[in-house]
């Protein structure tokens, strides 16, 4: 068990072995303060005068090249970088990557469910006085049933498409 724990710790320690040391300048009590900060992560490259590093959360973060003092690997050796070159290519976000909530499809399914739920249960039409009244009642029931099925089907397709 101890061997597994040591191996896990070594793996986690190596996964984020790079360090970026950058200068943070801020005002405190009207005086300019300079602070060196060390950020652990994986060095990704440079893009548009920024140094990018992936932290423990997994999201890349960019630091202005002006602020960066040095970048060290897991052996504390400096990593060569040139801010005038674009060596980092971020993963572009496509429509497939963005998760959308299918509100339109969900609303269609809800409307279809409502239409089927309120479907009249009176098969014999107790309010019908003539054959014409029964025919109108029957057609209205059939129309409401079909509309409910169409809304639920359309909603299912829209949800599947992510709309």
Secondary structure, DSSP 8 states (H G I E B T S, - for coil): -HHHHHHHHHHHHHHT-EEEEEEEEEEETTEEEEEEEEEEEEEEEEETTEEEEE-TTS-EEEEETTTEEEEE-TTS-B----TTS---------TTTS----HHHHHHHHHHHHHHHT----SS-TT--SHHHHHHHHHHHHHHHHHHHHHHHHHHHHHHHT-
